[in-house]
Every structure is written in structure tokens, then in C-alpha cells.
Amino acid sequence: MVIIAVGILGYLTVKSLTGPSTGGGAPHFSINSGSLFGNSFNHDEFFPDTGDVAILNVTGVIFKSRPIIERIEELGEKKDLKAVVVRIDSPGGAVGPSQEILEAIQDLSKKLKVVCSFGDIAASGGYYIAAGCEKIVANPGTLTGSIGVIMNLVNLKGLYEWAKIQPQVLKAGRYKDMGSENRPLTDDEKKLFQNLLDTVHKQFQNSVKEARKLSDEQVNEYCDGRIFTGEEAKKLGFVDELGGEKKAIAVAAELAGITDEPTVIREEKFRNLSFPFFGRGLPWPDENSDDAESKASVEAFASALKSNLPLGKSLNLRPGVPYFLPSFYLNEELWK
């Protein structure tokens, strides 16, 4: 299993199953960020038409880029919009999607002022995408950094022998089965994997170095997978300001030249969400309603999430795929 240290996983605990995050305060499991799901939303527009500053939530592990990019593209087309605050509550995720989101944010920053706001956690891939923002605002206790790469593989050869299981592998290509769980890695395979990780790590370091205007010495010393608090990150040059979402909105308004109180727009709730693993669409539940049908909808929605979301021990990361995540994300004790 390949993980690229770009985040902190303790964050993945679901704190709310019946509504999207508003982008402030304690982290919630945010359906509206779309980061955990495929592109299966039925929508016309994600955000209201008018406003000065938009809040774009990126929440949870980043497995897919398209849902986030769709929202970024929409914001870039709004004529009255002057700035965007990218609110990040993410431990990171897959490398490719993180890189695609970074590119989309960089494109958006050519049209609008873009500021990143860190919530509880913005590490690894969560920090990676922030490299596209003009300014970064973090809470003093935000967990961030984790600029590194990790690969976790397992060798079950001894277990297979004990269980009298004899795996049979057919392949075309010398290294096609490298990383297989039924045997240890060869020295050549270890070198190939290490080269892959070093290459992706260097890409990460270069993006951060360019965005934050860091010296080679700073990059070599601190972009090594370590985790910072928001306060430490500011002292080291990885964050610009300390504060919450409100502070980030003020910074974005100032950069955009907004002198009055800015009108802030957020993503609207969807009532026709459907997820590929549900097999059918579920209406967005109204948890505040006393109506029996609404209550049943809430229960069905929460049950579907609990049984289908890749959380805890059921979290399935694809073997051989690099992820921007931290090493303790793989600690099964965390999920007991």
C-alpha cells in the first residue's frame, strides 16, 4: 500500500452524517466538498450567483479531483466575485488528484484573489493544494505540514506458508508483481519504489518551495514529513497569518480591495445527491423536521453512509497507489 505523507488521518472521524459542513469551527464530514466521492452530483450551479467572497470547502481525504475542480471552475466564471477562501480540513489523499486541484487553484488565482484557511488539519495533500493560494491563514493549533512520502507494503509469505496457501502469479514483465504480498521485495524492487517516492517527494518540495519562496535550506530541513502546528508553521514561513475562517475572509477582502463588509457566499445544499455505491439516489435529509418521512430519510441517509463510507477498518486504499497521507494513518490501533 503506497501512501504519500500529506495529511493526518485522525481527522477522518465522522462528526456529522446528516448535513454538509459550513466551513467553520470543528470539522464535519462534508458531503458538499465532494472529495471522497466520484462525480455523481446532479446540479446546475453549486454557489449563489452574487457575492464578494466565496467559501470553497475541501474536506476529508482527497480521492477525486473532479468534484472540487467543478466548483473552482464555476467560481472562476462568476462576474461579481472578487475573492475565494479555500477552507481546508483535510489530511491529504491521492497524489494525482491533489496535484490537479493545486493546478485548478493556481488557474483560479489568475482571475481572483485566493486565500487558504486551515481548519483542524491541512496536512500533506491538504497543505499541497494550499500552495496555489496567495495567502495561507491557519489556527494556532492547526495540524499541518507532513511534506513527505511513505509507502507501506506487507509480506504475508510466512502466513501463507502457515496456512498452506500457495499463491500462483503469472506475469509478463520482470517487475509486474513487485510489491506482491506473497514474497519479500528484492533489492532492485526496493530501489525502484524508493526512486518513485523520492521523485514524488521532490515534486511536492518544489511546489512548496516555489509557492512559499523558501530557500533550499528551509526545504531540506523542514519538508521532511514532520508535522507542524499552525503557530510553528507561521514561524517557519509555511503560513502567513494566524486565525480562523473569519480572519481568512478579512485577508481575502483586503487583497481584493473590498472596503465594505464583504458579502460571503457558500455552497448551497443539494437535495438530489446520489452516490455510486448507494445504487439509488437519496434525498438530502432534513434533520430538523418533525415529519416522519424526513426522520426516516435521515436514518436511511446516515445508515447508508455508515455502511458504505471507507472509514475505520473498512478504509480501503488501493495497493501500489501513492497517497498524500501520514504514516500513522495506517495504524490500525487508531481505528479500534
Residue frames relative to the residue before (quaternion, step in Angstrom):
aa qw qx qy qz dx dy dz
M 1.0000 0.0000 0.0000 0.0000 0.00 0.00 0.00
V 0.1967 -0.8082 0.5485 0.0860 3.57 -0.67 1.07
I 0.0084 0.7912 -0.6103 0.0387 3.54 -0.74 1.04
I 0.1872 -0.7650 0.6018 0.1324 3.54 -0.95 0.80
A 0.4293 -0.7583 0.4179 0.2571 3.50 -0.42 1.25
V 0.2490 0.7728 -0.5470 0.2037 3.50 -0.20 1.23
G 0.8210 0.1907 -0.1264 0.5230 3.59 1.00 0.24
I 0.3825 -0.6968 0.5506 0.2550 3.50 -1.28 -0.13
L 0.3585 -0.8305 0.3920 0.1675 3.49 -0.44 1.18
G 0.4981 0.6671 -0.4622 0.3053 3.57 1.01 -0.48
Y 0.5473 0.6645 -0.3560 0.3635 3.50 1.29 -0.50
L 0.6103 0.6407 -0.3493 0.3082 3.55 1.06 -0.71
T 0.4305 0.6999 -0.4756 0.3140 3.60 1.21 -0.15
V 0.3809 -0.7295 0.5196 0.2299 3.57 -0.84 0.95
K 0.1351 -0.8075 0.5711 0.0590 3.55 -0.61 1.11
S 0.7915 0.0829 -0.0824 0.5998 3.56 1.20 -0.23
L 0.1501 -0.8223 0.5463 0.0539 3.54 -0.67 1.09
T 0.7358 0.4531 -0.2278 0.4488 3.57 1.18 -0.23
G 0.8074 0.1476 -0.1333 0.5555 3.59 1.07 0.40
P 0.5525 -0.6268 0.4334 0.3378 3.58 -1.16 0.48
S 0.5890 -0.5706 0.4407 0.3652 3.50 -1.24 0.45
T 0.3804 -0.7019 0.5500 0.2451 3.54 -1.17 0.60
G 0.5625 -0.6473 0.3619 0.3657 3.54 1.30 0.00
G 0.7388 0.3647 -0.2452 0.5109 3.61 1.18 0.07
G 0.7728 0.3677 -0.2445 0.4559 3.54 -1.30 0.24
A 0.8110 -0.2224 0.1876 0.5076 3.52 -1.18 -0.67
P 0.5574 -0.6365 0.4083 0.3428 3.57 -1.04 0.68
H 0.1283 -0.7533 0.6404 0.0777 3.52 -1.15 0.70
F 0.5215 -0.5735 0.4991 0.3874 3.52 -1.23 0.34
S 0.1521 -0.8518 0.4993 0.0452 3.56 -0.27 1.23
I 0.2958 -0.7520 0.5661 0.1633 3.54 -0.50 1.18
N 0.6884 0.5313 -0.3112 0.3835 3.55 0.91 -0.88
S 0.5615 0.5855 -0.4152 0.4117 3.60 1.15 -0.22
G 0.2910 -0.8002 0.4811 0.2088 3.55 1.14 -0.57
S 0.4431 0.7444 -0.4409 0.2346 3.58 1.20 -0.09
L 0.7123 0.4571 -0.2733 0.4572 3.59 1.06 -0.61
F 0.7486 0.4205 -0.1895 0.4763 3.53 1.21 -0.42
G 0.5803 -0.5675 0.4560 0.3650 3.50 -1.32 0.23
N 0.6478 -0.5224 0.3915 0.3927 3.52 -1.32 0.01
S 0.2935 0.7889 -0.4856 0.2360 3.56 0.40 1.24
F 0.4188 0.7090 -0.4712 0.3162 3.57 1.20 0.43
N 0.2640 -0.7124 0.6249 0.1799 3.52 -1.14 0.73
H 0.2407 0.7883 -0.5234 0.2160 3.58 -0.40 1.12
D 0.3429 -0.6598 0.6118 0.2697 3.48 -1.41 0.19
E 0.7719 -0.1069 0.0946 0.6195 3.53 0.85 -1.08
F 0.4431 -0.7036 0.4943 0.2535 3.54 -1.13 0.66
F 0.7999 0.2660 -0.0994 0.5288 3.58 1.02 -0.84
P 0.6043 -0.5256 0.4421 0.4039 3.59 -1.24 0.38
D 0.6210 -0.6052 0.3663 0.3375 3.56 -1.19 0.57
T 0.8164 0.2336 -0.0976 0.5190 3.58 0.87 -0.90
G 0.3544 0.7027 -0.5654 0.2468 3.53 -1.17 0.72
D 0.4890 -0.6696 0.4823 0.2828 3.54 -1.26 0.44
V 0.7996 0.1012 -0.0083 0.5919 3.56 0.93 -0.98
A 0.1826 -0.7819 0.5893 0.0900 3.58 -0.88 0.95
I 0.2763 -0.7310 0.6002 0.1706 3.55 -1.15 0.73
L 0.0931 -0.7866 0.6102 0.0139 3.55 -0.68 1.15
N 0.2128 -0.8054 0.5438 0.1021 3.59 -0.52 1.16
V 0.0252 -0.7371 0.6751 0.0197 3.54 -1.04 0.90
T 0.0992 0.8392 -0.5076 0.1680 3.53 -0.10 1.36
G 0.7823 0.3040 -0.2345 0.4904 3.56 -0.99 0.82
V 0.6995 -0.4427 0.3475 0.4404 3.55 -1.34 -0.04
I 0.3638 -0.7496 0.5195 0.1895 3.56 -0.86 0.99
F 0.0104 0.8054 -0.5903 0.0515 3.55 -0.38 1.27
K 0.7830 0.1971 -0.0845 0.5839 3.58 1.12 -0.70
S 0.3213 -0.7644 0.5285 0.1821 3.58 -0.99 0.78
R 0.5991 0.6411 -0.3649 0.3112 3.57 0.99 -0.80
P 0.6484 0.5141 -0.3580 0.4326 3.66 0.83 -0.76
I 0.6620 0.4814 -0.3063 0.4859 3.59 1.01 -0.76
I 0.6600 0.5203 -0.3130 0.4425 3.58 0.89 -0.90
E 0.6057 0.5550 -0.3574 0.4443 3.60 1.02 -0.71
R 0.6678 0.4909 -0.2956 0.4750 3.56 0.97 -0.84
I 0.6326 0.5260 -0.3247 0.4667 3.58 1.02 -0.81
E 0.6604 0.5095 -0.3084 0.4573 3.58 0.92 -0.88
E 0.6362 0.5226 -0.3335 0.4593 3.58 1.00 -0.77
L 0.6640 0.5062 -0.3113 0.4537 3.58 0.91 -0.91
G 0.6457 0.5406 -0.3178 0.4357 3.57 1.05 -0.72
E 0.6898 0.4767 -0.2709 0.4729 3.58 1.22 -0.42
K 0.5463 0.6248 -0.4024 0.3865 3.61 1.23 -0.18
K 0.4118 -0.7685 0.4440 0.2067 3.55 -0.56 1.23
D 0.7367 0.4319 -0.2454 0.4588 3.60 0.96 -0.81
L 0.5510 0.6368 -0.3920 0.3704 3.58 1.20 -0.33
K 0.2039 -0.8108 0.5423 0.0832 3.56 -0.94 0.92
A 0.8146 0.0298 0.0180 0.5789 3.59 1.10 -0.58
V 0.1973 -0.7554 0.6149 0.1111 3.52 -1.30 0.48
V 0.1715 -0.7366 0.6442 0.1146 3.55 -1.08 0.83
V 0.2015 -0.7671 0.6008 0.1003 3.55 -0.63 1.16
R 0.1596 -0.8098 0.5626 0.0476 3.54 -0.34 1.30
I 0.0841 -0.8390 0.5375 -0.0117 3.58 -0.34 1.27
D 0.0905 0.7280 -0.6744 0.0831 3.52 -0.90 1.08
S 0.4211 0.7110 -0.4339 0.3591 3.55 0.51 1.20
P 0.3659 -0.7196 0.5439 0.2291 3.58 -1.05 0.77
G 0.6591 -0.4691 0.3133 0.4974 3.57 1.28 -0.01
G 0.0922 -0.8034 0.5853 0.0588 3.56 -1.16 -0.50
A 0.8167 -0.2112 0.1779 0.5067 3.53 -1.15 -0.69
V 0.5760 -0.6354 0.4005 0.3225 3.56 -1.04 0.82
G 0.6911 0.5046 -0.2961 0.4243 3.59 0.69 -1.09
P 0.6841 0.4688 -0.3006 0.4710 3.64 0.77 -0.91
S 0.6266 0.5284 -0.3442 0.4579 3.61 1.00 -0.73
Q 0.6617 0.5003 -0.3033 0.4689 3.58 0.97 -0.83
E 0.6506 0.5148 -0.3155 0.4606 3.59 1.02 -0.77
I 0.6452 0.5023 -0.3204 0.4783 3.59 1.02 -0.77
L 0.6064 0.5455 -0.3462 0.4636 3.59 1.03 -0.76
E 0.6670 0.5054 -0.3028 0.4560 3.58 0.86 -0.93
A 0.6530 0.5120 -0.3111 0.4634 3.58 1.00 -0.84
I 0.6492 0.5012 -0.3180 0.4757 3.60 1.00 -0.79
Q 0.6255 0.5301 -0.3344 0.4647 3.59 1.03 -0.75
D 0.6445 0.5030 -0.3176 0.4804 3.60 1.02 -0.76
L 0.6462 0.5219 -0.3172 0.4576 3.57 1.00 -0.84
S 0.6505 0.5409 -0.3151 0.4302 3.58 1.04 -0.78
K 0.5773 0.5629 -0.3776 0.4553 3.59 1.27 -0.19
K 0.7200 0.4126 -0.2311 0.5079 3.57 1.25 -0.42
L 0.8083 0.1329 -0.0113 0.5735 3.56 1.02 -0.88
K 0.5295 -0.5658 0.5025 0.3833 3.54 -1.31 0.19
V 0.0746 -0.8130 0.5775 -0.0037 3.58 -0.76 1.06
V 0.0347 -0.7839 0.6190 -0.0332 3.55 -0.80 1.12
C 0.2763 -0.7503 0.5748 0.1742 3.57 -1.03 0.77
S 0.1412 -0.7615 0.6298 0.0597 3.52 -1.09 0.85
F 0.2269 -0.7869 0.5631 0.1107 3.58 -0.67 1.12
G 0.2909 -0.7489 0.5728 0.1627 3.55 -0.95 0.92
D 0.8312 -0.0754 0.0904 0.5434 3.56 -0.79 -1.03
I 0.8137 -0.0118 0.0770 0.5760 3.54 0.93 -0.93
A 0.1054 0.7457 -0.6529 0.0813 3.55 -1.04 0.87
A 0.2468 0.8009 -0.4913 0.2372 3.52 0.46 1.26
S 0.8226 0.1961 -0.1797 0.5026 3.52 -1.29 0.43
G 0.8312 0.0481 -0.0095 0.5537 3.62 -0.53 -1.14
G 0.5971 0.5624 -0.3527 0.4503 3.57 1.17 -0.61
Y 0.6815 0.4316 -0.2860 0.5172 3.57 1.06 -0.68
Y 0.5784 0.6149 -0.3649 0.3927 3.56 1.07 -0.78
I 0.7122 0.4483 -0.2799 0.4621 3.60 0.78 -0.99
A 0.5920 0.5821 -0.3694 0.4175 3.59 1.17 -0.45
A 0.5106 0.6526 -0.4157 0.3749 3.58 1.24 -0.29
G 0.6374 0.5353 -0.3292 0.4459 3.60 1.23 -0.32
C 0.6084 0.5766 -0.3428 0.4240 3.59 1.29 -0.17
E 0.5399 -0.6322 0.4507 0.3250 3.55 -1.11 0.71
K 0.7884 0.0631 -0.0169 0.6117 3.58 1.07 -0.77
I 0.1912 -0.7593 0.6106 0.1186 3.56 -1.20 0.61
V 0.0895 -0.7773 0.6225 0.0157 3.56 -0.88 1.05
A 0.0058 -0.8130 0.5807 -0.0410 3.58 -0.76 1.04
N 0.5068 -0.5944 0.5163 0.3512 3.54 -1.20 0.46
P 0.6165 -0.5574 0.3826 0.4036 3.64 -1.04 0.53
G 0.7632 0.3653 -0.1936 0.4966 3.58 1.05 -0.73
T 0.3422 0.7352 -0.5105 0.2860 3.59 1.21 0.26
L 0.2962 -0.7167 0.5962 0.2077 3.58 -1.07 0.71
T 0.1202 0.8017 -0.5677 0.1434 3.56 -0.61 1.12
G 0.5585 0.5851 -0.4545 0.3730 3.58 -1.29 -0.09
S 0.5005 0.6641 -0.4821 0.2759 3.58 -0.84 -1.05
I 0.2465 0.7828 -0.5216 0.2332 3.54 0.95 0.97
G 0.4950 0.6281 -0.4447 0.4033 3.53 0.13 1.29
V 0.3644 -0.7211 0.5540 0.2008 3.53 -1.33 0.02
I 0.0062 0.7998 -0.6000 0.0126 3.55 -0.99 0.79
M 0.1188 -0.7634 0.6307 0.0731 3.55 -1.14 0.72
N 0.1098 -0.7975 0.5925 0.0309 3.53 -0.85 0.99
L 0.0165 0.7952 -0.6034 0.0567 3.59 -0.58 1.17
V 0.2343 -0.7749 0.5722 0.1310 3.54 -1.15 0.54
N 0.2163 -0.7625 0.5988 0.1152 3.57 -1.06 0.82
L 0.0881 -0.8347 0.5437 -0.0056 3.58 -0.35 1.26
K 0.2674 0.8040 -0.5019 0.1738 3.58 1.22 0.30
G 0.6798 0.4953 -0.2943 0.4538 3.57 0.87 -0.96
L 0.6448 0.5134 -0.3200 0.4671 3.57 1.02 -0.78
Y 0.6402 0.5216 -0.3257 0.4604 3.58 0.97 -0.83
E 0.6556 0.5066 -0.3184 0.4605 3.57 0.96 -0.86
W 0.6411 0.5241 -0.3182 0.4616 3.57 1.01 -0.82
A 0.7284 0.4115 -0.2250 0.4995 3.57 1.00 -0.86
K 0.3998 -0.7394 0.4491 0.3030 3.57 1.35 0.03
I 0.3914 0.6692 -0.5077 0.3757 3.53 1.01 1.00
Q 0.1143 -0.7982 0.5908 0.0282 3.56 -0.87 0.99
P 0.2155 -0.7972 0.5515 0.1179 3.61 -0.05 1.27
Q 0.1782 -0.7639 0.6130 0.0940 3.56 -1.08 0.79
V 0.0655 -0.8111 0.5812 -0.0087 3.57 -0.64 1.14
L 0.0990 -0.7586 0.6425 0.0437 3.54 -0.89 1.00
K 0.0738 0.8220 -0.5575 0.0897 3.58 -0.77 0.94
A 0.1818 -0.7145 0.6592 0.1481 3.51 -1.37 0.35
G 0.7028 0.3386 -0.2770 0.5609 3.56 -0.27 1.23
R 0.5424 -0.6865 0.3861 0.2923 3.52 -0.69 1.16
Y 0.8055 0.2980 -0.1373 0.4935 3.58 0.87 -0.93
K 0.3308 0.7957 -0.4719 0.1865 3.58 1.23 0.18
D 0.7634 0.3332 -0.2000 0.5159 3.62 1.05 -0.60
M 0.3102 0.7549 -0.5288 0.2330 3.61 1.15 0.41
G 0.7500 0.3226 -0.2737 0.5084 3.53 -0.87 0.98
S 0.4099 0.7145 -0.4728 0.3129 3.56 1.28 0.02
E 0.4880 -0.7040 0.4413 0.2676 3.56 -1.01 0.85
N 0.6452 0.5627 -0.3345 0.3938 3.61 1.17 -0.26
R 0.7818 0.1754 -0.1439 0.5808 3.60 1.23 0.23
P 0.5471 -0.6020 0.4493 0.3694 3.60 -1.18 0.37
L 0.5808 -0.5681 0.4496 0.3712 3.55 -1.25 0.37
T 0.4011 -0.6593 0.5708 0.2804 3.55 -1.18 0.58
D 0.6688 -0.4874 0.3620 0.4291 3.59 -1.23 0.26
D 0.6436 0.5222 -0.3226 0.4572 3.59 0.97 -0.82
E 0.6598 0.5069 -0.3095 0.4604 3.58 0.98 -0.83
K 0.6196 0.5340 -0.3410 0.4633 3.58 1.03 -0.74
K 0.6508 0.5116 -0.3151 0.4642 3.58 1.00 -0.81
L 0.6461 0.5186 -0.3221 0.4581 3.59 0.99 -0.81
F 0.6656 0.4897 -0.3028 0.4748 3.57 0.91 -0.89
Q 0.6570 0.5117 -0.3193 0.4522 3.57 0.93 -0.86
N 0.6276 0.5296 -0.3327 0.4637 3.59 1.04 -0.74
L 0.6242 0.5344 -0.3305 0.4644 3.57 1.04 -0.81
L 0.6915 0.4788 -0.2819 0.4616 3.58 0.85 -0.97
D 0.6427 0.5231 -0.3217 0.4580 3.58 0.99 -0.83
T 0.6454 0.5326 -0.3174 0.4462 3.58 1.01 -0.82
V 0.6862 0.4650 -0.2838 0.4820 3.57 0.88 -0.94
H 0.6171 0.5420 -0.3413 0.4571 3.59 1.04 -0.75
K 0.6536 0.5087 -0.3129 0.4648 3.58 0.96 -0.84
Q 0.6078 0.5378 -0.3507 0.4673 3.60 1.06 -0.69
F 0.6447 0.5203 -0.3028 0.4712 3.54 0.98 -0.91
Q 0.6738 0.5046 -0.2935 0.4529 3.56 0.82 -1.01
N 0.6666 0.5129 -0.3060 0.4461 3.59 0.91 -0.90
S 0.6370 0.5256 -0.3285 0.4583 3.58 1.01 -0.80
V 0.6740 0.4816 -0.2878 0.4805 3.57 0.96 -0.90
K 0.6386 0.5401 -0.3243 0.4421 3.57 0.94 -0.88
E 0.6878 0.4809 -0.2827 0.4645 3.57 0.89 -0.95
A 0.6974 0.4890 -0.2802 0.4427 3.57 0.86 -0.97
R 0.7739 0.3527 -0.1725 0.4970 3.56 0.91 -0.94
K 0.3559 -0.7598 0.4735 0.2680 3.57 1.33 -0.04
L 0.2537 0.7850 -0.5106 0.2424 3.53 0.86 1.06
S 0.4919 -0.6314 0.5051 0.3227 3.55 -1.22 0.43
D 0.6528 -0.4900 0.3904 0.4259 3.56 -1.27 0.27
E 0.6287 0.5474 -0.3349 0.4392 3.57 1.04 -0.77
Q 0.6553 0.5077 -0.3094 0.4660 3.59 0.96 -0.86
V 0.6565 0.5156 -0.3084 0.4561 3.56 0.95 -0.90
N 0.6939 0.4868 -0.2836 0.4485 3.58 0.83 -0.97
E 0.7045 0.4780 -0.2713 0.4489 3.57 1.03 -0.76
Y 0.8302 0.2809 -0.1077 0.4694 3.58 0.86 -0.94
C 0.6581 0.4829 -0.3233 0.4787 3.63 1.16 -0.39
D 0.4016 0.7361 -0.4344 0.3290 3.53 0.86 1.05
G 0.7075 -0.4601 0.2614 0.4684 3.58 1.18 0.43
R 0.5084 0.6564 -0.4300 0.3547 3.59 1.22 -0.18
I 0.3719 -0.7150 0.5536 0.2097 3.54 -1.24 0.55
F 0.1858 -0.7756 0.5955 0.0960 3.56 -1.04 0.86
T 0.4071 -0.5805 0.6091 0.3554 3.50 -1.37 0.12
G 0.6612 -0.4907 0.3673 0.4327 3.57 -1.21 0.25
E 0.6338 0.5405 -0.3226 0.4495 3.56 1.04 -0.81
E 0.6644 0.4827 -0.2986 0.4862 3.59 0.94 -0.87
A 0.6420 0.5448 -0.3252 0.4304 3.57 0.95 -0.86
K 0.6380 0.5165 -0.3306 0.4657 3.59 1.03 -0.73
K 0.6563 0.5128 -0.3155 0.4547 3.58 0.93 -0.84
L 0.7235 0.4402 -0.2325 0.4782 3.58 1.08 -0.76
G 0.5776 -0.6295 0.3613 0.3734 3.60 1.26 -0.06
F 0.5359 0.6370 -0.4021 0.3812 3.59 1.24 0.23
V 0.7424 0.2301 -0.1439 0.6125 3.58 1.34 -0.19
D 0.4082 -0.7428 0.4832 0.2193 3.58 -1.08 0.74
E 0.8139 0.0569 0.0219 0.5777 3.57 0.90 -0.95
L 0.3306 -0.7030 0.5869 0.2280 3.54 -1.29 0.42
G 0.4605 0.6527 -0.5022 0.3312 3.54 -0.95 0.94
G 0.5539 -0.6215 0.4510 0.3218 3.52 -1.34 0.09
E 0.8025 -0.2705 0.2067 0.4901 3.53 -1.24 -0.44
K 0.6235 0.5503 -0.3419 0.4377 3.59 0.98 -0.82
K 0.6434 0.5119 -0.3115 0.4764 3.57 1.00 -0.84
A 0.6501 0.5209 -0.3149 0.4547 3.59 0.96 -0.87
I 0.6279 0.5249 -0.3344 0.4673 3.59 1.02 -0.77
A 0.6514 0.5151 -0.3111 0.4621 3.59 0.97 -0.85
V 0.6437 0.5114 -0.3173 0.4727 3.58 1.01 -0.83
A 0.6587 0.5057 -0.3078 0.4643 3.59 0.94 -0.88
A 0.6480 0.5191 -0.3176 0.4579 3.59 0.97 -0.84
E 0.6510 0.5132 -0.3146 0.4624 3.56 0.98 -0.84
L 0.6554 0.5087 -0.3133 0.4621 3.59 0.92 -0.87
A 0.7128 0.4491 -0.2479 0.4783 3.58 1.06 -0.79
G 0.4959 -0.6835 0.4169 0.3363 3.59 1.26 -0.02
I 0.3904 0.7034 -0.4953 0.3278 3.59 1.14 0.55
T 0.2095 -0.8197 0.5253 0.0906 3.59 -0.52 1.17
D 0.6911 0.4297 -0.2749 0.5120 3.59 1.11 -0.64
E 0.6834 -0.4275 0.3618 0.4682 3.56 -1.30 -0.01
P 0.3700 -0.7633 0.4749 0.2343 3.62 -0.53 1.08
T 0.4021 -0.6594 0.5775 0.2644 3.53 -1.21 0.62
V 0.1690 -0.8125 0.5557 0.0501 3.56 -0.57 1.19
I 0.1059 -0.7864 0.6067 0.0483 3.56 -0.91 0.95
R 0.1511 -0.7738 0.6119 0.0624 3.52 -1.17 0.77
E 0.6471 -0.5159 0.3871 0.4066 3.50 -1.26 0.34
E 0.4047 -0.7205 0.5150 0.2279 3.53 -0.95 0.92
K 0.5564 -0.5954 0.4600 0.3526 3.57 -1.17 0.59
F 0.2916 -0.7246 0.5938 0.1933 3.51 -1.20 0.60
R 0.1916 -0.7825 0.5805 0.1181 3.57 -1.04 0.72
N 0.7073 0.3684 -0.2849 0.5318 3.55 1.19 0.41
L 0.1924 0.7960 -0.5429 0.1861 3.53 0.92 0.98
S 0.0574 0.7675 -0.6385 -0.0033 3.53 -1.11 0.63
F 0.2175 -0.7840 0.5733 0.0968 3.53 -0.95 0.92
P 0.5999 -0.6167 0.3666 0.3541 3.59 -0.96 0.80
F 0.7226 0.4424 -0.2781 0.4525 3.59 1.02 -0.70
F 0.5406 0.6076 -0.4215 0.4011 3.61 1.23 0.01
G 0.3624 -0.7343 0.4978 0.2858 3.57 1.08 -0.68
R 0.7849 0.0360 -0.0388 0.6173 3.57 1.26 -0.26
G 0.5582 -0.6117 0.4354 0.3531 3.55 -1.18 0.45
L 0.1741 -0.7532 0.6227 0.1213 3.55 -1.16 0.64
P 0.4491 -0.6757 0.4976 0.3068 3.62 -0.86 0.83
W 0.5294 -0.6038 0.4707 0.3655 3.55 -1.09 0.61
P 0.3581 -0.7811 0.4682 0.2060 3.61 -0.53 1.12
D 0.3026 -0.7169 0.5985 0.1908 3.53 -1.20 0.64
E 0.2384 -0.8329 0.4845 0.1209 3.54 -0.08 1.32
N 0.6582 0.5251 -0.3027 0.4465 3.60 1.25 -0.33
S 0.5631 0.6246 -0.3778 0.3873 3.55 1.26 -0.16
D 0.3785 -0.7129 0.5458 0.2251 3.55 -1.17 0.71
D 0.4557 0.6990 -0.4407 0.3310 3.54 1.30 -0.09
A 0.5321 -0.6598 0.4296 0.3116 3.58 -0.87 0.97
E 0.6478 0.5240 -0.3219 0.4497 3.56 0.99 -0.83
S 0.6494 0.5110 -0.3160 0.4661 3.58 1.00 -0.80
K 0.6428 0.5207 -0.3221 0.4604 3.57 1.01 -0.85
A 0.6419 0.5125 -0.3169 0.4741 3.55 1.03 -0.81
S 0.6273 0.5397 -0.3251 0.4578 3.57 1.08 -0.77
V 0.6283 0.5324 -0.3290 0.4621 3.58 1.04 -0.82
E 0.6750 0.4997 -0.2911 0.4582 3.57 0.89 -0.97
A 0.6623 0.5022 -0.3040 0.4655 3.58 0.97 -0.88
F 0.6458 0.5304 -0.3145 0.4502 3.56 1.01 -0.85
A 0.6809 0.4826 -0.2823 0.4731 3.57 0.88 -1.00
S 0.6414 0.5273 -0.3233 0.4539 3.58 0.99 -0.84
A 0.6571 0.5120 -0.3104 0.4580 3.57 0.98 -0.87
L 0.6433 0.5159 -0.3238 0.4638 3.57 1.01 -0.77
K 0.6830 0.5077 -0.2943 0.4349 3.54 0.83 -1.02
S 0.7302 0.4420 -0.2436 0.4605 3.55 0.97 -0.83
N 0.7703 0.3815 -0.1920 0.4734 3.60 1.16 -0.46
L 0.6001 0.5813 -0.3795 0.3974 3.58 1.08 -0.55
P 0.4443 -0.7018 0.4878 0.2687 3.59 -1.01 0.77
L 0.2705 0.7771 -0.5209 0.2273 3.56 0.51 1.20
G 0.8201 0.2607 -0.1730 0.4791 3.54 -1.31 0.34
K 0.8333 -0.1705 0.1287 0.5098 3.54 -1.02 -0.81
S 0.6559 0.5239 -0.3199 0.4393 3.58 1.18 -0.46
L 0.4303 0.7022 -0.4690 0.3190 3.58 1.27 0.01
N 0.0838 -0.8224 0.5627 0.0015 3.56 -0.55 1.16
L 0.0549 -0.7692 0.6366 -0.0026 3.55 -0.46 1.23
R 0.4855 -0.7048 0.4352 0.2796 3.54 -0.82 1.00
P 0.4686 -0.6779 0.4850 0.2925 3.61 -0.80 0.97
G 0.8145 0.2714 -0.1986 0.4728 3.55 -1.07 0.74
V 0.6191 0.5044 -0.3508 0.4892 3.58 1.28 0.15
P 0.3766 -0.7373 0.5047 0.2446 3.61 -0.72 0.99
Y 0.0788 -0.7787 0.6213 0.0364 3.56 -1.10 0.78
F 0.3755 -0.6642 0.5896 0.2650 3.53 -1.19 0.59
L 0.3732 0.6958 -0.5182 0.3287 3.59 0.12 1.33
P 0.5183 -0.6545 0.4460 0.3227 3.61 -1.18 0.41
S 0.6632 -0.5383 0.3417 0.3920 3.55 -1.21 0.42
F 0.6940 0.4805 -0.3206 0.4298 3.62 0.87 -0.79
Y 0.4128 0.6767 -0.4712 0.3869 3.57 1.33 0.07
L 0.7055 0.4720 -0.2516 0.4649 3.56 1.14 -0.68
N 0.5084 0.6637 -0.4118 0.3626 3.59 1.27 -0.09
E 0.3348 -0.7764 0.4974 0.1942 3.57 -0.35 1.22
E 0.5622 0.6075 -0.4004 0.3930 3.60 1.12 -0.52
L 0.5739 0.6142 -0.3642 0.4009 3.55 1.18 -0.60
W 0.7654 0.4047 -0.1878 0.4639 3.57 1.07 -0.74
K 0.4933 0.6580 -0.4397 0.3610 3.57 1.24 0.09
